[in-house]
Amino acid sequence: MPVISYIFFGSSLFLFLFWKIVFLRNPKRTVPKGNVVVAPASGKIIEVLEYHKNQVQLYKGNKRYLGIINTLTEDVAPSGTIISIFMSPMDVHQNRAPIAGKVVSVVHSDGKFLAVNTLEAGLVNEKSEIVIKSPYGNVKMIQIAGFLARRVVTHVKPGDTVATGGPVGLINLGSQVTVILPSNMSVVAKKGDKVVSGESIIANFNS
């Protein structure tokens, strides 16, 4: 067998094992108790953005992004907070429910495959939007494909009941998960925070 074939075989085997061992790992999580919203993904928070009447100051004058944000937020609440988490290739890629409730819709949208280290890129990429109806309002979780992660896997479907921190799906390689919360939830997450899916508290709410 030529040397090039050995190199190709070795590289392929390494990538396969790395994908199976690193990207698909699913460590146990200790879900915090109480009236909390937890991070749906592990990684770094790249944006915490308040919106009012489906408008955000960051995109004022940019009708393209404003229209997308209107579409993403209209089935959650007129005002609230958008939190985006960037997952690097080394982060755990299993996604978890940010809050307990009933899944009322799962919508997959085709789009681009831009790098997702910004909220703007995530808005135009291929995505899966999951709306969870809780007793405290609707919460939307958006799984967003990236430049490398071109496969979004969603395990839940409309009618399913999810627990806080329960499994929802995964995204292969680096990607982004965005969560949209209604304004009655008090956000404690900050831009730049490192969070762990199913464990890190990103918001609180009153019962």
Buried (B, 14 or more C-beta within 10 A) or exposed (E): EEEEEEEEEEEEEEEEEEEEEEBEEEEEBEBEEEBBBBBBBBBBBBBBBEBEEBBBEBBEEEEEBBEBBBEBBEBBBEBBBBBBBBBEBEBBBBBBBBBBBEBBBBBEEEBEBBBBBBBBBBBBBBBBBBBBBBEBBBBBBBBBBBBBBBEBBBBBEEEBEBEBBBBBBBBBBBBBBBBBBBBEBEBBBEEEBEBBBBBBBBBEBEE
